[in-house]
Amino acid sequence: MVNPNTNLKVEAEEVPVAEEAPVKLEINDLTIKYGQHTALKGVNLEIREHEVFGIIGPANAGKTSFLKSINRMDTFDTNMSVEGQIKFNGLDIQDLKNIYALRSRIGVVFPLPVGLPLTIYENVALSPRLRGINSKSELDVIVERCLTRAALWDEVKDRLNSLGSLLSGGQQQRLTIARALSQDPDLLMLDEFSIAVDPVTTMRIEDVLKELKKDMTIILVTNLVQQARRLADRTAFFLENECVEVGNTEDLFTGEVKDQRTRDYVEGKFG
């Protein structure tokens, strides 16, 4: 089997600008169905290393299904079928026999915080333990690093043995991000991460994401078009189960667009 860890991260100081960066994720003619219902059809995209790639669009446009297909979540849903090609680090993910190795390189943060019934410490240490890291000193370093990168360490460092479920909603969402980072991913996907988070915490997480792009590629699905404008280097607009348009984010807001529906959506005329 080909190792999906091929072509992993470069050091932050060597990160090229997005326009010159290699392709991290290549999507060719992607179609996703649930039974007879088509959730997404004919999508072609390239997502580059070390960029924040935004995906905007109204509900039921296929945004979440897009993320699920990248992480091979169709293996959990017999009603979900994926056609076309998804290449991650140059490898067709359908050819990978070890799906768990693929998922270990891809962190996912869902709309609502999914806290494991574990302590704060063990929420973050779980993935490293599953990779065979059992040294307490090594785990301590990983936990502190991930909680720090998720802007949570200072708030929880004195209660790491408390249940993660006792944290506030915003703290739990940041714990979810820390847990995703503990996988040491080179692709982080966030699906409406701020839907249940207060504005102050949302801005803190946005600041975290700006820093994280130095080390990984980020796909940001958001129903907040101004959030995409603040964070994303490039943005795709999904509508009626298709990718209508993709381009530099600021161009979608201020420049020429290929489809008037894109302009209407970002201006709030529907959604």
HUQUIKA-V813481 format. One record per pair of residues at least 24 apart in sequence whose ideal C-beta (glycine too) atoms are under 10 Angstrom apart, sorted by the first residue. I is the first residue (numbers start at 1). J is the second residue. Records with the same first field share a line. If there is no record, write none. Layout:
I=J, J
This chain:
1=91, 95, 96, 97, 98, 101
2=89, 90, 91, 92, 95, 96, 97, 98, 101
3=89, 91, 96, 98, 101
4=88, 89, 90, 91, 93, 96, 98, 99, 101, 102, 103, 104, 105, 106, 186
5=89, 101, 102, 104, 105, 186
6=88, 89, 90, 91, 105
7=49, 88, 89, 90, 91, 186
8=49, 89, 105, 184, 185, 186, 216
9=49, 50, 184, 185, 186, 214, 215, 216, 217
10=49, 50, 186, 214, 215
11=214, 215
12=50, 211, 213, 214, 215
13=214
14=50, 214
15=49, 50, 51, 213, 214, 215
16=48, 49, 50
17=48, 50, 51, 233
18=47, 48, 49, 50, 51, 52, 53, 213, 217, 232, 233, 234, 248
19=48, 51, 233, 234, 248
20=48, 49
21=47, 48, 49, 50, 51, 217, 233
22=46, 48, 49, 50, 89, 90
23=47, 48, 49, 87, 88, 89, 90, 217
24=48, 49, 50, 51, 53, 87, 88, 89, 90, 186, 187, 216, 217, 219
25=49, 53, 70, 86, 87, 88, 89, 93, 106, 187, 189, 217, 219
26=85, 86, 87, 88, 89, 90, 91, 92
27=66, 69, 70, 84, 85, 86, 87, 88, 236, 243
28=84, 85, 86, 87, 92
29=83, 84, 85
30=62, 65, 66, 69, 70, 82, 83, 84, 85, 86, 243
31=62, 69, 81, 82, 83, 84, 241
32=62, 65, 66, 68, 69, 74, 80, 81, 82, 83, 84, 241
33=65, 74, 79, 80, 81, 82, 83, 241
34=65, 74, 77, 79, 80, 81
35=78, 79, 80, 81
36=79
37=79, 241
38=62, 65, 81, 241, 242
39=63, 64, 65, 66, 68, 69, 80, 81, 82, 241
40=64, 65, 66, 68, 69, 82, 84, 238, 241, 242, 243
41=83, 84, 240, 241, 242, 243
42=83, 84, 241, 242, 243
43=69, 84, 86, 236, 238, 241, 242, 243, 246
44=84, 85, 243, 246
45=86, 219, 234, 236, 243, 246
46=87, 234, 246
47=88, 187, 217, 218, 219, 233, 234, 236, 246
48=217, 233, 234
49=89, 186, 187, 213, 216, 217
50=186, 212, 213, 214, 215, 216, 217, 218, 233
51=213, 216, 217, 218, 219, 232, 233, 234
52=188, 190, 206, 209, 210, 212, 213, 216, 217, 218, 219, 220, 228, 230, 231, 232, 233, 234, 235, 249
53=187, 189, 213, 217, 218, 219, 220, 221, 228, 231, 232, 233, 234, 235, 236, 246, 249
54=218, 219, 220, 221, 222, 224, 225, 227, 228, 229, 230, 231, 232, 233, 234, 235, 236, 237, 246, 249, 252
55=189, 191, 219, 220, 221, 222, 228, 232, 235, 236, 237, 238, 243, 246
56=220, 221, 222, 223, 224, 225, 227, 228, 229, 232, 235, 236, 237, 238, 239, 249, 252, 262, 265, 266, 271
57=221, 222, 223, 225, 235, 236, 237, 238, 239, 240, 241, 242, 243, 244, 262, 265, 271
58=223, 237, 238, 239, 240, 265, 270, 271
59=223, 271
60=238, 240, 241
61=221, 223, 237, 238, 239, 240, 241, 242, 243, 244, 265, 271
62=238, 239, 240, 241, 242, 243
63=191, 192, 219, 221, 222, 223, 236, 238, 243
64=110, 111, 191, 192, 221
65=238, 241
66=189, 191, 219, 221, 236, 238, 243
67=106, 108, 110, 189, 190, 191, 219, 221
68=108, 189, 191
69=93
70=102, 103, 106, 108, 187, 189, 219
71=99, 102, 103, 105, 106, 107, 108, 187, 189
72=96, 99, 100, 102, 103, 106
73=99, 103, 108
75=99, 103
88=186, 187, 217
89=186, 187
100=130
102=187
103=183, 185
104=130, 131, 183, 184, 185
105=183, 184, 185, 186, 187, 216
106=180, 183, 185, 186, 187, 188, 189, 216, 217, 219
107=176, 177, 179, 180, 181, 182, 183, 184, 185, 186, 187, 188, 189, 190, 212, 216, 218
108=176, 180, 183, 185, 187, 188, 189, 190, 191, 219
109=150, 173, 174, 176, 177, 179, 180, 181, 188, 189, 190, 191, 192, 193, 205, 220, 221
110=173, 176, 180, 189, 190, 191, 192, 193, 195
111=173, 190, 191, 192, 193, 194, 195, 196, 197, 221, 223
112=169, 172, 173, 176, 191, 192, 193, 195, 196, 197
113=164, 165, 167, 168, 169, 170, 171, 172, 173, 174, 175, 176, 177, 179, 193, 196, 197
114=172, 173, 175, 176, 179
115=163, 164, 165, 166, 167, 171, 172, 173, 175, 176, 179
116=163, 164, 165, 175, 176, 179
117=163, 164, 165
118=163, 164, 165, 179
119=159, 160, 161, 162, 163, 164, 165, 166
120=147, 152, 155, 156, 157, 159, 160, 161, 162, 163, 164, 165, 166, 167, 171, 172, 175, 178, 179
121=147, 156, 159, 160, 161, 162, 164
122=160, 161, 163, 164, 179
123=147, 160, 163, 164, 165, 167, 172, 175, 176, 178, 179, 182
124=150, 152, 160, 164, 175, 178, 179, 180, 181, 182
125=160, 179, 182
126=179, 182, 183
127=179, 180, 181, 182, 183, 184, 185
128=182, 183, 184
129=182
130=182, 183
131=182, 183, 184
133=182
139=182
142=178, 181, 182, 184
143=178, 182
144=178
145=178, 181, 182, 184
146=175, 177, 178, 179, 180, 181, 182, 183, 184
147=174, 175, 177, 178, 179, 181, 182
148=178, 181, 208
149=174, 177, 178, 181, 182, 208, 211, 212, 215
150=174, 175, 176, 177, 178, 179, 180, 181, 182, 204, 205, 208, 212
151=177, 178, 201, 204, 205, 207, 208, 211
152=177, 178, 204, 205, 208
153=178
168=197, 198, 201
169=196, 197, 198, 201
170=194, 196, 197, 198, 199, 200, 201, 202, 204, 205
171=197, 201
172=196, 197
173=197, 201, 202, 205
174=201, 204, 205, 208
177=205, 208, 209, 212
178=208
181=208, 212, 215, 216
184=215, 216
185=212, 215, 216, 217, 218
186=215, 216, 217
187=216, 217, 218, 219
188=212, 213, 215, 216, 217, 218, 219, 220
189=217, 218, 219, 220, 221
190=218, 219, 220, 221, 222, 231
191=219, 220, 221, 222
192=220, 221, 222, 223, 224, 227
193=220, 221, 222, 227
194=222, 223, 224, 227
195=222, 223, 224
202=227
203=227, 230
205=231
206=230, 231
207=231
223=271
225=249, 252, 253, 265, 266, 267, 268, 271
226=253, 266, 268
228=252, 253, 266
229=253, 254, 266
235=262, 266
236=262
237=261, 262, 263, 265, 266
238=265
239=264, 265, 270, 271
